[in-house]
Every structure is written in structure tokens, then in C-alpha cells.
């Protein structure tokens, strides 16, 4: 979600790294000008191994707290203040799902759905961008989004999918695909080069009515895996339904996808709950399968 804030004067967007601030978002008031000056100094400082930026950030946070106190708006915890101030000032942040601290001193994460923003302890500043730990060489924002996108593999609605097995089928993945999706057909070609795998295919018709009709025919086919392979690999026509068939599974798949923000096809899910969008090549599939198995065997604490 990109914020659109035409009614707030002097409000600019900020894309930043853990150690670098490139642009700044502020509600211009006299009490925040000094804090702006402190934040501006961070553009040339790094948090990895140096004390000065941390001190500057702490000073900024303290000054913002003092300024808030002087205006009589220092009631409640930071979470309460952040929710109150951001929701009252920004229409896009009426529904804030979570507010929590980040490893960066003085900076809090604000989550709306799967969209992440960052702010100070009073919600006077808003940062839209990625948080990078330069010392550990980690994209904390990307890791957080991956965490939010995780779907427990065992809780996928497998009753609304059909299954393809190659080799011994010991490795597993699930994929949401639209029969008219060109990238899905590319992914299916890559998947042919991966052996010893079980693939749970969820028909996910989101590209129009023709996708819905083809999905109905494929779902109602006597041999779903064979009909799917004929359509995706041999370019044969989707079969006509032989008998009346309950296609509510397709509706449930679309509802599940919307609830879990599956916005495109193909979208892959692995046994560790990780999700990968797009038509990744065979070597990337192999790598992800191995990593998922390792994560299950040795879960991160």
C-alpha cells in the first residue's frame, strides 16, 4: 500500500535503510523542527558499530517525547499514541492491526494488513520503506513480510486440490494456478524437471470467466491430474464435464486466496510455510524444497 497524502502540507515519503535516511515524512509543527534536524544527520551515519547515530536517534526520540509532553499529548503507552495519532491524521491508516518495537532505537513498526510502516514513539513521523540491518546484512522488512505471508502447510485446504506425484513423492509443495496463466505453464515445464515430488494443485481462476469455465471442466474431469497435464503440457482442450460436478471448491480456493493475499499465479507454498510467487526455474524449486525441509527439521527459535 502506497500512502497518498495530498492534504498534509510538507509531507514527503521516506525510503530508508537501517543506517541511511533519504527522504523524510513529517507533520510540520514547531515542536518537531528540532527533531527533523536530528534525523537529518543520520543520512551520513551508520548504526553498524558506531555510537553516534544511535545517540542521535535516542535524542530524537527523547526530544519528540518532550515536545509531546509540552503540548499535553503524552497520555497512554506508545502503542496507544501511535494508533491514535496515525489513524486520526492519515485516512489510509484507519485500520492498524499491530504496533510493535523494532531493533532500531526509537522506531516502531506499524502494520496494516501485510503493509509495513515505521514511526517514532508518538506517531509524529511516518517512514515508508525497508529496514535494513547493515551489521547482520539482513533485510528486516523482507523477513517480516515473509513471516506474515507464511501459511502453515498442514492447514492448506487439500480437499480442494488434486495431487500430482512424480517419483517417490517424498518432497511436497502446493501451488495455486490459473489454467490460462502463461507463467503457470512455464512453471509446469520447470516442474517436469523436478523428481520425487508430490504437488498439490489448487485451481485458482482469477483471470476471467474463461478461466472459471476451464477450471470447472478440469475439476470435474474423471482424471483430474491427466486432464491438467493434457491442458498445461500437451495443449489439448480442457475436457467437457462428463457428469454434474460440485465446483464449490473453486470458490473456496478464491476465497482462501483473497484471505491470504494470493494476488497472482503461480503462487507456491512449501512445507515450512514459506511462499514463493512466480514461475521459478527448476534449480530454484530444488533449492526451495531443500531449504524448506531443513527449516522443518531445524526450526528457527
C-alpha positions in Angstrom: 0.0 0.0 0.0 1.4 3.4 -1.0 0.2 6.3 1.1 -1.5 9.1 -0.7 -1.4 12.3 1.4 -2.2 15.4 -0.7 -3.9 17.2 2.2 -1.0 17.2 4.6 1.4 20.1 3.9 5.1 19.4 3.6 4.6 15.6 3.9 7.2 13.6 1.9 7.9 9.9 1.7 10.9 8.2 3.1 12.6 5.1 1.8 15.4 4.3 4.1 18.0 1.7 5.1 18.8 0.8 8.7 21.7 3.3 8.5 20.5 5.8 5.9 17.6 8.1 5.6 17.0 9.5 2.1 13.7 11.4 2.4 11.6 12.4 5.4 7.9 12.2 6.3 6.8 14.8 8.9 3.7 16.7 10.0 5.2 20.1 10.1 4.7 21.7 13.6 7.1 24.0 15.5 7.7 21.3 18.2 9.1 18.8 15.6 11.6 21.0 13.7 14.4 20.3 16.1 13.7 16.6 15.8 13.9 16.9 12.0 17.3 18.4 12.3 18.5 15.4 14.3 17.1 12.9 11.9 18.7 14.7 9.0 22.2 14.0 10.5 21.5 10.2 10.2 21.9 10.4 6.4 25.7 10.1 6.7 25.9 7.8 9.8 25.7 4.1 10.2 24.3 2.1 13.0 26.6 -0.8 12.5 29.4 -0.4 15.0 29.1 3.3 15.7 27.6 5.0 18.7 26.8 8.4 17.2 23.7 7.5 15.1 22.2 5.6 18.0 22.7 8.5 20.3 21.2 10.8 17.7 18.2 8.6 17.3 17.7 8.4 21.0 18.0 12.1 21.3 15.4 12.5 18.5 13.0 10.1 20.3 13.6 12.0 23.6 13.0 15.4 22.1 9.8 14.1 20.4 8.6 12.8 23.8 9.4 16.1 25.5 7.7 18.0 22.7 4.6 15.9 23.1 4.6 16.4 26.8 4.8 20.1 26.4 1.7 20.1 24.2 -0.3 18.0 26.7 -0.4 14.9 24.4 1.6 12.4 26.4 -1.2 10.1 27.8 -1.1 6.4 27.3 1.5 3.9 26.0 3.5 4.4 22.7 1.2 1.8 21.1 -1.9 3.8 22.1 -0.4 7.2 21.0 0.8 5.8 17.7 -2.6 4.3 16.8 -4.4 7.4 17.9 -2.2 9.9 16.1 -1.7 8.0 12.9 -5.4 7.0 12.5 -6.6 10.5 13.2 -4.1 12.1 10.7 -3.9 9.6 7.9 -7.0 8.1 6.3 -5.0 5.2 4.9 -4.2 4.1 8.4 -7.6 3.8 9.9 -7.2 0.1 10.4 -3.9 -0.6 12.2 -3.5 -4.3 13.0 -0.3 -4.2 15.0 2.2 -1.8 16.6 5.5 -3.1 17.9 9.1 -2.1 18.6 11.8 -2.6 16.0 15.5 -3.3 16.8 16.2 0.3 15.7 16.2 2.6 18.7 13.2 5.0 18.8 11.5 3.3 15.8 8.2 1.3 15.9 6.7 -0.9 13.3 3.1 -0.2 12.2 1.3 -3.0 10.4 -1.9 -2.6 8.4 -2.7 -6.0 6.8 0.7 -7.0 5.3 1.8 -3.4 4.7 4.6 -2.2 7.0 5.4 1.4 8.0 7.7 2.8 10.6 7.2 5.6 13.1 8.5 7.3 16.2 7.0 6.7 19.7 4.3 9.3 19.2 3.3 8.7 15.6 4.5 12.1 14.6 6.7 10.8 11.8 6.0 8.1 9.2 8.5 6.1 7.2 7.6 4.0 4.2 10.4 1.8 3.1 12.6 -1.1 4.1 14.5 -1.6 7.4 18.0 -3.0 6.8 20.3 -4.3 9.5 23.7 -3.4 7.9 25.7 -5.2 10.5 23.9 -8.5 10.1 23.3 -7.9 6.4 19.6 -8.7 6.8 16.5 -7.0 5.3 14.3 -6.9 8.4 11.3 -5.7 6.4 11.5 -8.5 3.9 11.9 -11.1 6.7 8.8 -9.6 8.4 6.7 -9.7 5.3 7.8 -13.3 4.7 6.7 -14.2 8.2 3.3 -12.5 7.7 2.8 -14.4 4.4 3.5 -17.8 6.0 0.7 -20.3 5.7 1.0 -23.4 7.8 1.3 -26.2 5.2 -0.7 -28.7 7.1 -3.6 -26.3 7.2 -3.9 -25.8 3.5 -7.4 -27.0 2.3 -6.1 -30.1 0.4 -9.6 -31.4 -0.1 -10.0 -28.5 -2.6 -6.9 -29.6 -4.6 -5.8 -32.5 -6.8 -2.5 -34.2 -6.5 0.4 -35.0 -8.9 3.1 -37.4 -7.8 6.5 -37.9 -9.5 9.0 -40.5 -8.4 8.7 -41.4 -4.7 6.8 -38.2 -4.0 8.7 -37.7 -0.7 9.1 -33.9 -1.2 6.0 -31.7 -1.2 4.7 -28.4 -2.4 1.4 -26.8 -3.1 0.7 -24.4 -5.9 -2.2 -22.1 -6.8 -2.6 -21.9 -10.6 -4.9 -20.4 -13.2 -5.3 -22.6 -16.3 -5.0 -19.5 -18.6 -1.9 -18.3 -16.8 1.2 -18.2 -19.1 3.6 -18.1 -16.2 1.8 -21.2 -14.7 2.5 -23.1 -17.9 6.2 -22.0 -17.8 6.3 -23.2 -14.1 4.8 -26.5 -15.1 7.6 -27.0 -17.7 10.1 -26.4 -14.9 8.3 -28.8 -12.6 8.7 -31.6 -15.1 12.4 -31.5 -14.4 11.9 -32.0 -10.6 11.6 -35.6 -9.4 10.5 -37.3 -6.2 7.8 -34.8 -5.5 4.2 -34.5 -4.6 2.4 -31.4 -6.0 -0.9 -30.3 -4.6 -2.6 -28.2 -7.4 -5.2 -25.6 -6.3 -7.2 -24.3 -9.3 -7.3 -20.6 -8.8 -9.3 -19.0 -11.6 -8.7 -15.2 -11.3 -8.0 -14.2 -14.9 -11.6 -14.0 -16.0 -14.7 -16.1 -16.9 -12.9 -18.3 -19.3 -10.5 -19.3 -16.5 -13.5 -20.1 -14.4 -15.0 -22.3 -17.1 -11.8 -24.1 -17.8 -11.3 -24.7 -14.1 -14.8 -26.2 -13.8 -14.0 -28.6 -16.7 -10.7 -29.6 -15.2 -12.1 -30.1 -11.7 -15.0 -32.2 -13.0 -12.7 -34.4 -15.2 -12.7 -38.1 -14.3 -8.9 -38.0 -14.1 -8.0 -34.5 -12.9 -4.2 -34.9 -13.0 -4.3 -36.3 -16.5 -6.7 -33.6 -17.7 -4.4 -30.9 -16.1 -1.3 -32.3 -17.8 -3.0 -32.6 -21.1 -4.1 -28.9 -20.9 -0.9 -27.5 -19.5 1.7 -29.5 -21.4 0.0 -31.0 -24.5 -2.2 -28.0 -25.2 -5.2 -30.2 -25.5 -8.6 -28.7 -24.9 -10.0 -28.7 -21.3 -12.4 -31.7 -21.1 -16.1 -31.2 -21.1 -17.7 -32.3 -17.7 -18.9 -35.8 -18.0 -21.4 -35.5 -15.2 -22.8 -32.7 -13.0 -20.0 -31.8 -10.6 -19.7 -29.8 -7.4 -17.4 -26.9 -8.2 -17.6 -25.1 -4.9 -14.0 -26.0 -4.3 -13.1 -23.4 -6.9 -15.0 -20.7 -5.0 -13.3 -21.7 -1.7 -9.9 -21.6 -3.3 -10.6 -18.0 -4.5 -11.8 -17.0 -1.0 -8.8 -18.6 0.6 -6.5 -16.8 -1.8 -8.1 -13.4 -1.1 -7.9 -14.0 2.7 -4.2 -14.9 2.4 -3.3 -12.2 -0.2 -2.5 -14.6 -3.1 -2.5 -11.9 -5.7 -1.0 -13.7 -8.7 -0.3 -17.1 -10.2 1.5 -19.3 -9.8 2.0 -19.0 -6.1 3.9 -21.8 -4.4 3.8 -23.0 -0.7 6.4 -25.2 0.8 6.3 -27.5 3.9 7.9 -24.8 6.1 5.0 -22.5 5.3 7.1 -20.2 3.1 5.6 -18.8 -0.1 7.2 -18.1 -3.4 5.4 -16.2 -6.1 6.1 -16.6 -9.8 7.4 -19.2 -12.3 10.7 -20.1 -10.7 13.2 -22.4 -12.6 14.0 -26.0 -11.7 17.1 -25.1 -9.7 15.2 -22.6 -7.6 12.5 -25.2 -7.0 15.1 -27.6 -5.8 16.8 -25.0 -3.6 13.5 -24.0 -2.0 12.5 -27.7 -1.4 15.8 -28.3 0.3 15.6 -25.1 2.4 12.0 -25.9 3.5 12.9 -29.4 4.6 15.9 -28.0 6.5 13.7 -25.4 8.2 11.2 -28.1 9.3 14.0 -30.3 10.6 15.6 -27.4 12.5 13.1 -24.7 13.1 14.3 -21.3 14.0 13.9 -20.3 17.6 
